[in-house]
Structures are given as C-alpha cells and as structure tokens.
Amino acid sequence: MRPAPIMPSPAPQGTTVCGIVGVVFGALGLVLSFIPIINNIAAIFGLVGAVLAIVAIVGTFRGKKRGKALSIVAAVLSVLAIVITLAMQSAASKALDDITGTSTSQSSSADADKDAKTDDSTKTDTKAKGEQDMEGDLTDMHVKIVSAVRSGNDYNNQPTVLVTYEWTNTTDKNNSFAVLANPKVFQNGQELDTAMYLDNPEGYDSGSYLSELQPGATGTVTLGYVLKDDSEITVDVTNLLDFSDTAKVTYKFAI
C-alpha cells in the first residue's frame, strides 16, 4: 500500500501590520488633540489611524491576520483623537467669539464702574490708547502690574522672576486672564521665556492664569519668567487679539 499523502500545514498567520500602525497614528493623534493649533495635525493622524484600523479589522475577521483586539484599539484611539480635536477647536472658536462679541457692549458699563476700580492718579478711558504706567484699562479688563521679584530656579536650574498681575473682568461673561490678556516680559530688549518649575516656588499659583472670573470680579495671577541676567525687566500687558498694541499697561522693575 502506498503511504497516505502528508497534507501541508497551514501557513502561520501574522499579526496585522495595519493594526499596529493604526495604534501608533491613533495614539499620536490623541496626544496632540489637546494642544491648540497643533491639533489640526491630530485630526489627520486620527483619520489615517481610523482607515488603517478598518482595514485591519476587515483582515482579522476574514481570518487572514491575527490581532483583532489590536485593530479595535487602533479604531478607538483614532476616533477619540478626531472627537477631542473637534471639541477643542469648537471651544477655542467659542472663546474667540465671546471676546469679539462683548467688546462693544462693555464700553458703557466699564465707564460707569471705572472710579470704583482705579485710584484717582491712574484713571484712564476704558478704550485706552497708548502706554499706561503700571495700571490701566484694556478692552475687556482692568489690569495692574503689582510686582516682579526674583524666585526659585526653573526645571533647568535657570534663575527666574515671578511677576504678579491683578486684573478685573469687565466683560459680561466668565473669562480668564489667559483668554483676555497677552502678558510679556522683556530684558535687554528680548522677550523672556515662561518658566516651568519642578516645585512651585512660594507665591506662585500655577492655576491662576487659566482660572475664570465672573463679570466684575477681581483676581490675582502669578507667572514666572526665565531671566537672562541681572538687568532690569519691562513688563507689558496688552489685549490678546490687539496685534497693534494700541492699548498697553507697562512697567519697569529693577531685579
């Protein structure tokens, strides 16, 4: 008798490459989706990851490749990246609409309340023009540069200065200093970088910059800046969207 023919064993299935690449694109998109402006790229990563995930899922269901769970993870990450990107961009668009839509309505109410918020020596028009020394009115806020003092070193062991701002929300909606103001610090004519600390120094409130105030409320913001040397610094605060700097509060400090 002839021996029974040996049937060839089926070729081993490989893990789906599309699923692996889809996870990478989905994860990158998810991380970048929280960063304004850059999250435009996150949406693209999410879209590419979603397409690769669909291809991988189809392949695994047909039994051509292994890695069904990996493909599903890629799809979830990619969809989350797209959804979060759209949500972040919608929130940013709403904030810009709030800023541009409330400027006109606030001019009359800010004029009426001006005496209660400023000293006689620092009174200015609500729609102020030019430089205002240490304290004054911007489009949607009243701001005072309170102090600038040396602080602890940043994460890179560089010397820093801690600047304190006091501001009043003169819009008719809740707003934060980050949405309304554009604070900058200069030394020797060069803008200083914002400091990042491993351990928050005394007097520094990391959340104050983003904390919202109700209409008419006053709060304090502290921001750290990396010093270049021991020379004096100039602190400027302008409207966030006023690129011509027609209204500015400024003051110089010896360090």
C-alpha positions as CSV (number, residue, x, y, z in Angstrom):
1,M,0.0,0.0,0.0
2,R,1.1,3.5,-0.7
3,P,1.6,5.7,2.3
4,A,-1.1,8.3,2.8
5,P,0.0,11.7,1.5
6,I,1.0,14.2,4.1
7,M,-1.2,17.3,4.0
8,P,0.8,20.6,4.2
9,S,0.1,22.5,7.4
10,P,-1.5,25.9,7.0
11,A,0.9,28.9,6.9
12,P,1.0,30.7,10.3
13,Q,-1.0,33.9,10.4
14,G,1.0,37.1,11.0
15,T,-0.2,40.0,13.2
16,T,-1.9,42.7,11.2
17,V,0.6,45.5,10.3
18,C,-2.3,47.9,9.6
19,G,-3.5,47.4,13.2
20,I,0.0,48.2,14.7
21,V,0.4,51.3,12.5
22,G,-3.2,52.3,13.3
23,V,-2.4,52.2,17.0
24,V,0.6,54.4,16.5
25,F,-1.3,57.0,14.5
26,G,-4.3,56.9,16.9
27,A,-2.1,57.4,20.0
28,L,-0.2,60.3,18.4
29,G,-3.4,61.9,17.4
30,L,-4.9,61.5,20.9
31,V,-1.8,63.2,22.5
32,L,-1.8,66.1,20.0
33,S,-5.5,66.6,20.1
34,F,-5.3,68.5,23.4
35,I,-2.8,71.1,22.0
36,P,-4.4,74.1,20.3
37,I,-3.4,74.8,16.7
38,I,-1.2,71.6,16.6
39,N,-4.4,69.5,17.0
40,N,-5.1,70.2,13.3
41,I,-2.4,67.5,12.7
42,A,-4.0,65.3,15.3
43,A,-7.2,65.2,13.2
44,I,-5.2,64.0,10.2
45,F,-3.4,61.3,12.4
46,G,-6.8,60.2,13.7
47,L,-8.3,59.9,10.2
48,V,-5.3,57.9,8.9
49,G,-5.4,55.7,12.0
50,A,-9.1,55.1,11.6
51,V,-8.7,54.0,7.9
52,L,-5.8,51.6,8.9
53,A,-7.9,50.2,11.8
54,I,-10.8,49.5,9.4
55,V,-8.5,47.7,7.0
56,A,-7.0,45.7,9.9
57,I,-10.4,44.8,11.4
58,V,-11.6,43.5,8.0
59,G,-8.5,41.4,7.6
60,T,-8.8,39.9,11.1
61,F,-12.5,39.0,10.6
62,R,-11.7,37.2,7.4
63,G,-9.0,35.2,9.2
64,K,-6.1,36.4,7.1
65,K,-4.3,38.1,10.0
66,R,-4.2,38.0,13.8
67,G,-4.7,41.0,16.1
68,K,-8.4,41.7,16.2
69,A,-8.1,43.4,19.7
70,L,-5.2,45.5,18.4
71,S,-7.3,46.7,15.5
72,I,-10.2,47.6,17.7
73,V,-7.8,49.6,20.0
74,A,-6.5,51.5,17.0
75,A,-10.0,52.4,15.9
76,V,-10.9,53.6,19.4
77,L,-7.8,55.8,19.7
78,S,-8.3,57.3,16.3
79,V,-11.9,58.1,16.8
80,L,-11.1,59.7,20.2
81,A,-8.4,61.8,18.6
82,I,-10.8,63.2,16.0
83,V,-13.6,63.8,18.5
84,I,-11.3,65.6,21.1
85,T,-9.8,67.7,18.3
86,L,-13.2,68.9,17.1
87,A,-14.3,69.6,20.7
88,M,-11.1,71.6,21.5
89,Q,-11.4,73.6,18.3
90,S,-15.1,74.3,19.0
91,A,-14.2,75.6,22.5
92,A,-11.5,77.8,21.1
93,S,-13.8,79.2,18.5
94,K,-16.4,80.0,21.1
95,A,-13.9,81.8,23.3
96,L,-12.8,84.0,20.4
97,D,-16.5,84.8,19.6
98,D,-17.0,85.8,23.2
99,I,-14.1,88.1,23.1
100,T,-15.0,89.9,19.9
101,G,-18.7,89.9,20.6
102,T,-18.6,91.5,24.1
103,S,-16.2,94.4,23.4
104,T,-18.8,96.9,22.2
105,S,-21.4,96.1,24.9
106,Q,-18.9,96.6,27.7
107,S,-17.7,100.1,26.9
108,S,-20.6,101.9,28.6
109,S,-20.6,99.7,31.8
110,A,-16.8,99.9,32.2
111,D,-17.0,103.7,32.1
112,A,-19.6,103.7,34.8
113,D,-17.6,101.5,37.1
114,K,-14.2,103.0,36.4
115,D,-14.0,105.2,39.5
116,A,-14.6,102.2,41.9
117,K,-11.8,100.2,40.3
118,T,-8.9,102.7,39.9
119,D,-7.2,105.3,42.0
120,D,-7.6,109.0,41.0
121,S,-3.9,109.1,39.8
122,T,-4.4,106.1,37.4
123,K,-7.8,106.8,35.8
124,T,-7.9,106.2,32.1
125,D,-10.6,105.8,29.4
126,T,-12.0,102.3,29.0
127,K,-10.9,102.3,25.4
128,A,-7.4,103.5,26.4
129,K,-4.8,104.3,23.8
130,G,-1.0,104.1,24.1
131,E,1.0,103.2,27.2
132,Q,-0.4,103.2,30.7
133,D,2.0,103.2,33.6
134,M,1.7,100.1,35.8
135,E,-2.2,100.2,35.8
136,G,-4.9,100.9,33.3
137,D,-7.8,99.7,31.2
138,L,-7.7,97.3,28.3
139,T,-10.6,96.3,26.0
140,D,-12.2,93.8,28.3
141,M,-10.3,94.1,31.6
142,H,-8.6,96.4,34.1
143,V,-5.1,95.3,34.9
144,K,-2.4,96.3,37.4
145,I,1.2,95.0,37.3
146,V,1.7,94.5,41.1
147,S,5.3,93.3,41.5
148,A,8.2,91.5,40.0
149,V,10.6,89.6,42.4
150,R,13.3,87.0,42.0
151,S,12.1,83.5,42.5
152,G,13.4,79.9,42.6
153,N,15.2,78.3,39.7
154,D,13.2,76.6,36.9
155,Y,13.3,72.9,36.0
156,N,16.5,73.6,34.1
157,N,18.1,75.3,37.1
158,Q,17.9,78.8,35.5
159,P,17.1,81.9,37.6
160,T,13.6,83.2,37.3
161,V,11.5,86.3,38.2
162,L,7.9,86.0,39.5
163,V,5.5,88.6,38.2
164,T,2.2,89.3,39.9
165,Y,-0.8,90.8,38.0
166,E,-4.1,92.0,39.4
167,W,-7.0,92.1,37.0
168,T,-10.7,92.7,36.9
169,N,-13.0,91.1,34.4
170,T,-15.0,93.9,32.7
171,T,-16.9,91.7,30.3
172,D,-20.4,90.3,30.9
173,K,-19.3,86.7,30.8
174,N,-16.9,84.5,32.8
175,N,-13.4,84.8,31.4
176,S,-9.8,84.0,32.3
177,F,-6.6,86.1,32.2
178,A,-5.3,83.7,29.5
179,V,-8.3,84.4,27.2
180,L,-8.2,88.2,27.5
181,A,-4.6,89.3,28.1
182,N,-1.2,89.0,26.4
183,P,1.4,89.5,29.2
184,K,5.1,89.7,28.1
185,V,8.3,90.4,29.9
186,F,11.5,91.8,28.2
187,Q,15.1,92.0,29.3
188,N,17.7,93.9,27.2
189,G,15.0,94.2,24.5
190,Q,14.5,90.4,24.3
191,E,11.3,88.6,25.4
192,L,11.8,86.2,28.3
193,D,10.5,82.6,28.2
194,T,7.8,81.5,30.6
195,A,9.3,79.5,33.5
196,M,8.4,75.9,34.3
197,Y,9.0,74.7,37.8
198,L,9.6,71.2,39.3
199,D,8.5,72.6,42.7
200,N,6.3,75.6,42.7
201,P,8.1,78.5,44.5
202,E,6.5,80.5,47.3
203,G,3.8,82.8,46.0
204,Y,3.4,81.0,42.6
205,D,-0.1,79.8,41.7
206,S,0.2,77.7,38.6
207,G,-3.6,77.6,38.0
208,S,-4.3,81.3,38.3
209,Y,-3.5,82.0,34.6
210,L,-6.4,79.8,33.5
211,S,-8.8,80.4,36.4
212,E,-12.0,82.2,35.3
213,L,-13.5,85.2,37.0
214,Q,-17.2,86.3,36.9
215,P,-18.1,89.7,35.4
216,G,-16.8,92.5,37.7
217,A,-14.7,90.2,39.9
218,T,-11.0,90.9,40.6
219,G,-8.3,88.2,40.9
220,T,-4.5,87.8,41.0
221,V,-2.3,85.9,38.5
222,T,1.3,84.9,39.0
223,L,3.6,83.9,36.2
224,G,7.3,83.0,36.2
225,Y,9.9,84.0,33.5
226,V,13.4,82.8,32.9
227,L,16.0,85.6,33.4
228,K,18.9,86.2,31.1
229,D,21.0,88.4,33.6
230,D,20.6,90.9,36.4
231,S,19.5,93.9,34.4
232,E,16.0,95.5,34.8
233,I,13.0,94.0,33.1
234,T,10.0,95.6,31.4
235,V,6.5,94.0,31.9
236,D,3.9,94.7,29.2
237,V,0.3,93.6,29.2
238,T,-1.9,94.1,26.0
239,N,-5.2,92.7,24.7
240,L,-4.8,89.2,23.5
241,L,-6.0,89.9,19.9
242,D,-4.7,93.5,19.6
243,F,-1.7,93.0,17.4
244,S,-1.1,96.7,17.0
245,D,-0.8,97.2,20.8
246,T,-2.9,100.3,20.8
247,A,-3.6,99.9,24.5
248,K,-0.9,98.7,26.8
249,V,-0.1,98.6,30.5
250,T,3.7,98.6,31.1
251,Y,6.2,99.0,34.0
252,K,9.9,98.5,34.5
253,F,11.4,96.7,37.5
254,A,14.9,96.5,38.9
255,I,15.9,92.9,39.6
